[in-house]
Amino acid sequence: TTPREALVLMISDKKIAFIASNEALMSPYGLNEHGLYSSNDINTKDLNMENFLHHNPLIFLSLLDHLHEGVVIHRADTSILYANRAATEILGVSYATIMGKTVTDPAWYFIDEAINPLPIESYPVNRIFATKTNIVHQIMGIHLPDDTLRWVDINATLARAESEEKIAMIVFSDVTERKNAYEEAALFKKVIEAVDTGVTIADPSQEDCPLIYANEAFTTMTGYSLDESLHKNCRFLQGDDREQIGRTQIAEALKNGTSCNVELKNYTKEGKLFHNLLTLSPLKKEGVVQYFVGVQHNITAIKEQEKHLYEKNLYIQSILDAQDDLVLISDGENALYSNQKLLEFFGVGTLEQFLEGGSCICSRFIADEKCFYQKNIPSQEMWIDTMMKSSLLKRIIAMNALNGETHYFSVNAKAFHSDHYIITLHDITISVLKEQLLSTKAYHDPLTGAYNRQYFYEYLSKDLTLRGVIMVDLDNFKSVNDTYGHDKGDEVLKKTIRSIMNSLRSDDYVVRWGGEEIVVFLQAHTQNQLILVAENIRHAIELNVIEGIGTITASLGVAMKHPNESLENAITFADEALYRAKRSGKNRVVCHEPIN
């Protein structure tokens, strides 16, 4: 301490005990060179308080200036006689500003703990002068000049000056941080008490890690009161049902100071089972676990709903498994569920094994000219959407069973939940095979295998995608029959049809129109494309070498179907172009309309 300071240890009933380094204090009060009394009673010595303060006022004031608490002395008119340094710092004003101020000064703005303006009669100095009773721990808010709010804890007492005037000594300490912490804690507790989730706190420093806190939701959920719950390990809720996997996980978490999330079977005070989803988390300070917080959710209703759904799903599963159709649920790309019939078809035991061959059933489709096939799907469109936009006749797929046999299925898909589909595959293999046999006889030319006119009139004439027509006629075919016989003529026709088919795409059609006349129907988009295909056909026919005859040529007429015209009109125009090709020298392609 400096020469003008002293450290006072106790002032009580005109007795003073202190340690000092000031020589003025060491004499006349008998202090030794260490600032301590040399008498046998080293801690206390009777002194005349008034005499001490009278002769040493600066020492006393210096002492007050070293206190962390604020000290303000008021005269009877409430004006400020003295304020120590801590008081000016807490109040946010200078010493010169505060001196002489009374409680009526408009600069003061105090509030109570309820954030209401403090009435002037409740100001500490007014209270103590009015009641002449000490004030103990009055909490009050002070609005500082910079508009911040500071909370203080006030103690006050009355004293009497030499002039017999009463003076009030107000002592206060800054409790802003402590009050804010208390308020935050109180708010947190209020929130915890308001939630409908059980919250507990356990103390791992105590034997068996007992509960030291439980909120109201916990007591409501368990039926145990707070007194019945505290100071016990939370395992008391498990009753005699101790063989639970979650217990091992909890023990590991407590041992290692880690979190865990487990489901437990707990029992209320009345013995009723409830399913508890417990989240256990450690609270650490400087790496050491101080507490474990348990958040407890009663998930009994969820478990019962899961059980109900499970039983309902079993019921639905049994119905679907009894179906002869193949059934699956898909999101358009991935199979999410299948019935037993589908698994048996592919020779797998579970959906997971089925998915090993590809997540989408469309990967099992095989190419067939009469069936929908995955490669026909536009890149941005899911196969279900594409198929369901097609006509009923085209909603057919082909797949190979485990034994390698090809089966045909009609497909029905219904959307639900906006992006999911239930897909039913009905096996129509027998019908398809019968139809194939009948259609082969009814719609195919028995000699060449090409379609006949009957097929055109019943199917192709209604197909709006067909726009290109090529009429093919073998040159000098009558002389072949006359010279080499009809068997040789049949051979020429079969080879010609085969050459034409090899020059086309799978979605183009070849029809034997009559005799040596052949009509090709294409999904051509432009006249140039149509002429290019016709030239390829002409060249392919010319390359055929018939034993005993040599090569055969053909003349071709082409025409495009206009939007407002029928396919029959385009055939007529192609036929006219064909005859122009014949008249202009044969073995050539002539277009009905010249290219601009």
ZAMARGU-4260 file (C-alpha; in steps of 0.2 Angstrom, whole numbers, plus 5000, padded with zeros to 4 digits):
<rodrens>
0) 5000/5000/5000 | 5005/5018/4998 | 5010/5029/5013 | 4992/5036/5013 | 4983/5020/5013
5) 4978/5007/5026 | 4969/4990/5024 | 4955/4989/5037 | 4950/4971/5042 | 4935/4975/5053
10) 4925/4989/5060 | 4913/4984/5073 | 4906/4993/5089 | 4920/5006/5090 | 4933/4992/5089
15) 4945/4992/5074 | 4957/4978/5069 | 4968/4981/5053 | 4985/4979/5046 | 4994/4995/5040
20) 5010/5001/5033 | 5008/5020/5037 | 5020/5026/5050 | 5007/5038/5057 | 4996/5023/5061
25) 5010/5013/5068 | 5012/5027/5082 | 5001/5031/5092 | 4993/5014/5091 | 5007/5003/5095
30) 5010/4995/5078 | 5027/4986/5075 | 5038/4988/5060 | 5027/4975/5051 | 5011/4985/5053
35) 5004/4973/5066 | 5000/4975/5084 | 5013/4969/5096 | 5001/4965/5110 | 4996/4947/5114
40) 4979/4951/5106 | 4986/4953/5089 | 4969/4954/5080 | 4959/4967/5089 | 4962/4983/5100
45) 4950/4995/5107 | 4950/5012/5099 | 4940/5027/5100 | 4932/5027/5082 | 4927/5045/5082
50) 4945/5050/5088 | 4953/5039/5074 | 4942/5046/5060 | 4944/5064/5067 | 4963/5063/5066
55) 4964/5052/5050 | 4951/5057/5038 | 4961/5055/5023 | 4966/5037/5027 | 4948/5033/5029
60) 4943/5041/5012 | 4958/5033/5004 | 4952/5016/5010 | 4934/5019/5003 | 4942/5023/4986
65) 4950/5006/4986 | 4934/4997/4988 | 4926/4988/4973 | 4909/4993/4980 | 4902/5010/4977
70) 4899/5021/4992 | 4889/5037/4992 | 4886/5048/5008 | 4870/5059/5008 | 4865/5073/5019
75) 4848/5074/5026 | 4842/5084/5011 | 4848/5070/5000 | 4862/5079/4992 | 4878/5070/4989
80) 4891/5074/5001 | 4904/5060/4996 | 4906/5047/4982 | 4920/5035/4981 | 4929/5030/4964
85) 4919/5014/4962 | 4902/5024/4964 | 4907/5036/4950 | 4912/5021/4939 | 4896/5011/4942
90) 4885/5026/4940 | 4895/5031/4924 | 4897/5049/4930 | 4912/5060/4936 | 4915/5065/4954
95) 4913/5083/4950 | 4896/5080/4941 | 4889/5069/4955 | 4893/5080/4970 | 4879/5090/4977
100) 4865/5081/4967 | 4849/5077/4976 | 4837/5063/4972 | 4825/5076/4963 | 4839/5078/4950
105) 4831/5073/4933 | 4847/5064/4928 | 4842/5050/4939 | 4832/5036/4931 | 4830/5021/4942
110) 4819/5005/4939 | 4813/4990/4949 | 4816/4972/4946 | 4799/4972/4936 | 4807/4985/4924
115) 4795/4998/4931 | 4800/5016/4935 | 4805/5016/4953 | 4794/5029/4963 | 4805/5043/4970
120) 4799/5038/4988 | 4807/5021/4985 | 4824/5028/4981 | 4836/5020/4994 | 4841/5037/5002
125) 4823/5042/5004 | 4818/5025/5011 | 4831/5025/5024 | 4828/5043/5030 | 4809/5040/5030
130) 4810/5023/5039 | 4826/5025/5049 | 4829/5006/5045 | 4844/4999/5037 | 4841/4993/5019
135) 4848/4976/5015 | 4850/4969/4997 | 4838/4981/4987 | 4840/4976/4969 | 4838/4991/4957
140) 4841/4996/4939 | 4851/5012/4934 | 4850/5019/4917 | 4867/5027/4913 | 4870/5042/4903
145) 4874/5032/4888 | 4857/5023/4889 | 4864/5007/4895 | 4856/4998/4910 | 4866/4993/4925
150) 4859/4983/4940 | 4865/4986/4958 | 4863/4977/4974 | 4861/4991/4988 | 4864/4991/5006
155) 4861/5007/5017 | 4863/5013/5034 | 4861/5029/5044 | 4875/5038/5054 | 4876/5055/5063
160) 4889/5068/5059 | 4899/5079/5072 | 4885/5092/5069 | 4873/5079/5075 | 4866/5080/5057
165) 4860/5063/5051 | 4869/5056/5035 | 4865/5041/5025 | 4878/5029/5019 | 4873/5020/5003
170) 4884/5005/4998 | 4881/4996/4982 | 4889/4983/4970 | 4887/4980/4951 | 4877/4964/4949
175) 4872/4966/4931 | 4881/4951/4925 | 4875/4940/4939 | 4857/4946/4937 | 4858/4943/4918
180) 4864/4926/4921 | 4850/4923/4934 | 4837/4929/4922 | 4844/4918/4908 | 4844/4903/4919
185) 4827/4907/4925 | 4821/4909/4907 | 4830/4893/4902 | 4821/4884/4917 | 4804/4891/4911
190) 4807/4885/4894 | 4812/4868/4900 | 4797/4867/4911 | 4786/4872/4897 | 4791/4859/4884
195) 4781/4843/4883 | 4798/4833/4883 | 4805/4825/4898 | 4822/4833/4903 | 4833/4827/4917
200) 4850/4831/4924 | 4861/4818/4932 | 4877/4821/4942 | 4891/4809/4938 | 4902/4815/4952
205) 4890/4807/4964 | 4888/4788/4967 | 4877/4779/4954 | 4875/4796/4944 | 4858/4801/4952
210) 4846/4813/4945 | 4847/4831/4952 | 4834/4839/4941 | 4819/4834/4932 | 4806/4845/4923
215) 4787/4844/4925 | 4785/4834/4908 | 4796/4820/4916 | 4785/4819/4931 | 4769/4819/4920
220) 4776/4806/4909 | 4782/4794/4922 | 4769/4797/4936 | 4783/4800/4949 | 4784/4816/4958
225) 4800/4826/4959 | 4804/4820/4976 | 4802/4802/4971 | 4813/4805/4956 | 4828/4815/4962
230) 4843/4806/4970 | 4840/4790/4960 | 4848/4783/4945 | 4836/4784/4930 | 4836/4765/4928
235) 4822/4765/4942 | 4810/4768/4927 | 4815/4751/4920 | 4807/4741/4934 | 4812/4723/4933
240) 4814/4724/4914 | 4833/4725/4914 | 4838/4715/4899 | 4838/4729/4887 | 4851/4733/4874
245) 4850/4751/4877 | 4856/4749/4895 | 4873/4743/4888 | 4874/4759/4877 | 4870/4770/4892
250) 4883/4762/4902 | 4896/4765/4889 | 4891/4783/4887 | 4892/4786/4905 | 4909/4778/4906
255) 4917/4787/4891 | 4908/4804/4893 | 4900/4802/4876 | 4882/4805/4869 | 4870/4791/4865
260) 4853/4789/4858 | 4843/4773/4863 | 4826/4766/4865 | 4820/4760/4881 | 4805/4751/4889
265) 4801/4761/4904 | 4786/4759/4916 | 4776/4773/4925 | 4773/4773/4944 | 4757/4763/4940
270) 4767/4750/4931 | 4761/4755/4913 | 4774/4752/4899 | 4779/4767/4889 | 4793/4767/4875
275) 4806/4780/4879 | 4818/4788/4866 | 4832/4794/4877 | 4845/4806/4871 | 4859/4807/4883
280) 4872/4821/4882 | 4887/4826/4893 | 4890/4844/4898 | 4909/4847/4900 | 4919/4860/4907
285) 4938/4861/4902 | 4936/4843/4896 | 4928/4836/4912 | 4910/4830/4912 | 4900/4840/4925
290) 4883/4833/4921 | 4873/4822/4909 | 4857/4829/4902 | 4844/4817/4897 | 4830/4821/4884
295) 4816/4809/4885 | 4803/4807/4872 | 4788/4796/4875 | 4786/4787/4858 | 4773/4774/4864
300) 4760/4781/4851 | 4773/4780/4837 | 4778/4762/4842 | 4759/4758/4842 | 4757/4766/4825
305) 4772/4757/4818 | 4765/4740/4825 | 4748/4744/4817 | 4756/4749/4800 | 4767/4733/4801
310) 4751/4722/4803 | 4742/4732/4790 | 4757/4730/4778 | 4757/4711/4782 | 4739/4710/4777
315) 4742/4720/4761 | 4757/4709/4757 | 4747/4693/4759 | 4734/4700/4747 | 4747/4705/4734
320) 4757/4689/4736 | 4741/4680/4732 | 4739/4688/4715 | 4744/4680/4699 | 4751/4696/4692
325) 4768/4703/4695 | 4766/4719/4706 | 4779/4732/4711 | 4780/4749/4718 | 4792/4761/4709
330) 4797/4779/4710 | 4800/4778/4691 | 4818/4774/4692 | 4819/4762/4707 | 4809/4747/4713
335) 4804/4750/4731 | 4792/4735/4733 | 4788/4719/4725 | 4776/4704/4728 | 4781/4686/4729
340) 4776/4682/4711 | 4788/4694/4704 | 4802/4687/4714 | 4798/4670/4709 | 4798/4675/4691
345) 4816/4681/4692 | 4821/4667/4704 | 4826/4678/4718 | 4821/4677/4737 | 4821/4696/4741
350) 4819/4713/4734 | 4837/4716/4738 | 4842/4702/4727 | 4831/4708/4713 | 4839/4725/4714
355) 4857/4718/4712 | 4852/4715/4694 | 4847/4733/4692 | 4836/4746/4702 | 4823/4748/4688
360) 4813/4733/4681 | 4814/4742/4664 | 4832/4735/4663 | 4824/4717/4662 | 4814/4722/4646
365) 4820/4713/4630 | 4819/4720/4612 | 4804/4714/4603 | 4795/4723/4588 | 4778/4721/4596
370) 4783/4727/4613 | 4789/4743/4622 | 4807/4743/4624 | 4818/4754/4636 | 4829/4761/4622
375) 4814/4770/4614 | 4812/4781/4629 | 4817/4800/4627 | 4832/4804/4639 | 4822/4815/4650
380) 4807/4805/4652 | 4804/4790/4664 | 4798/4774/4655 | 4782/4773/4665 | 4776/4790/4659
385) 4781/4786/4641 | 4772/4770/4641 | 4756/4776/4649 | 4755/4789/4635 | 4755/4775/4622
390) 4739/4766/4616 | 4734/4750/4625 | 4740/4740/4611 | 4758/4746/4614 | 4758/4744/4633
395) 4766/4727/4632 | 4783/4722/4637 | 4793/4706/4635 | 4805/4699/4649 | 4814/4682/4651
400) 4810/4671/4666 | 4823/4662/4676 | 4822/4647/4664 | 4825/4658/4649 | 4808/4658/4642
405) 4801/4674/4635 | 4785/4680/4643 | 4774/4695/4637 | 4765/4706/4650 | 4752/4720/4648
410) 4757/4734/4659 | 4746/4745/4670 | 4753/4759/4681 | 4744/4770/4693 | 4752/4785/4701
415) 4750/4789/4719 | 4759/4801/4731 | 4763/4812/4716 | 4779/4803/4712 | 4776/4784/4715
420) 4768/4771/4705 | 4760/4754/4708 | 4764/4744/4693 | 4754/4728/4688 | 4761/4716/4675
425) 4748/4704/4668 | 4756/4688/4659 | 4748/4688/4642 | 4761/4676/4634 | 4748/4663/4628
430) 4737/4676/4620 | 4752/4685/4612 | 4759/4668/4605 | 4741/4664/4598 | 4740/4681/4591
435) 4757/4680/4583 | 4752/4663/4575 | 4736/4670/4568 | 4743/4687/4563 | 4757/4677/4553
440) 4743/4668/4543 | 4731/4683/4542 | 4743/4697/4539 | 4758/4690/4531 | 4762/4685/4514
445) 4766/4666/4515 | 4779/4666/4501 | 4790/4681/4507 | 4785/4684/4525 | 4781/4702/4521
450) 4765/4710/4527 | 4750/4709/4515 | 4737/4722/4510 | 4725/4716/4524 | 4738/4722/4537
455) 4739/4738/4529 | 4721/4742/4529 | 4718/4736/4547 | 4734/4744/4555 | 4746/4754/4544
460) 4733/4765/4536 | 4728/4771/4554 | 4746/4775/4559 | 4749/4794/4559 | 4767/4792/4561
465) 4770/4785/4543 | 4773/4798/4530 | 4785/4791/4517 | 4779/4779/4504 | 4791/4769/4492
470) 4783/4759/4478 | 4795/4745/4471 | 4793/4735/4455 | 4805/4722/4448 | 4810/4726/4431
475) 4806/4713/4418 | 4799/4701/4431 | 4786/4693/4419 | 4801/4687/4408 | 4809/4679/4423
480) 4793/4668/4426 | 4791/4665/4408 | 4809/4660/4405 | 4814/4652/4421 | 4798/4646/4428
485) 4787/4652/4443 | 4799/4643/4456 | 4813/4654/4450 | 4802/4669/4451 | 4797/4665/4469
490) 4816/4664/4473 | 4818/4681/4466 | 4804/4688/4476 | 4810/4681/4492 | 4828/4687/4490
495) 4821/4704/4485 | 4810/4706/4500 | 4825/4700/4511 | 4836/4714/4503 | 4823/4727/4506
500) 4820/4722/4525 | 4839/4723/4528 | 4840/4741/4521 | 4826/4747/4533 | 4824/4751/4551
505) 4814/4740/4563 | 4800/4753/4564 | 4798/4753/4545 | 4786/4741/4536 | 4787/4731/4520
510) 4770/4725/4511 | 4769/4714/4496 | 4756/4724/4487 | 4753/4711/4473 | 4763/4701/4461
515) 4780/4709/4460 | 4774/4725/4467 | 4781/4730/4485 | 4776/4745/4495 | 4788/4752/4509
520) 4780/4763/4523 | 4792/4774/4533 | 4792/4787/4547 | 4802/4798/4535 | 4803/4816/4540
525) 4809/4824/4523 | 4809/4820/4505 | 4828/4819/4504 | 4828/4806/4518 | 4815/4796/4508
530) 4824/4797/4492 | 4840/4791/4501 | 4832/4776/4508 | 4824/4772/4490 | 4842/4773/4482
535) 4849/4761/4496 | 4835/4749/4492 | 4837/4750/4473 | 4856/4747/4475 | 4853/4732/4487
540) 4842/4724/4475 | 4854/4726/4461 | 4868/4718/4471 | 4858/4702/4472 | 4864/4688/4461
545) 4852/4674/4456 | 4859/4658/4451 | 4855/4654/4433 | 4848/4672/4430 | 4861/4684/4436
550) 4856/4701/4443 | 4838/4709/4444 | 4835/4727/4444 | 4820/4737/4451 | 4811/4754/4448
555) 4805/4764/4462 | 4793/4778/4465 | 4792/4789/4481 | 4780/4801/4488 | 4777/4810/4505
560) 4760/4810/4513 | 4755/4828/4516 | 4746/4832/4533 | 4729/4834/4526 | 4730/4819/4514
565) 4727/4800/4517 | 4741/4787/4516 | 4731/4779/4501 | 4734/4796/4492 | 4753/4795/4495
570) 4752/4777/4488 | 4744/4783/4472 | 4757/4797/4470 | 4771/4784/4473 | 4763/4772/4460
575) 4763/4787/4447 | 4781/4790/4450 | 4785/4772/4448 | 4778/4772/4431 | 4788/4787/4426
580) 4803/4778/4432 | 4799/4763/4421 | 4796/4774/4406 | 4812/4784/4408 | 4823/4768/4408
585) 4820/4758/4423 | 4832/4754/4438 | 4830/4771/4445 | 4821/4781/4458 | 4808/4795/4453
590) 4800/4806/4466 | 4782/4812/4464 | 4786/4830/4468 | 4803/4837/4462 | 4815/4843/4475
595) 4815/4862/4476
</rodrens>
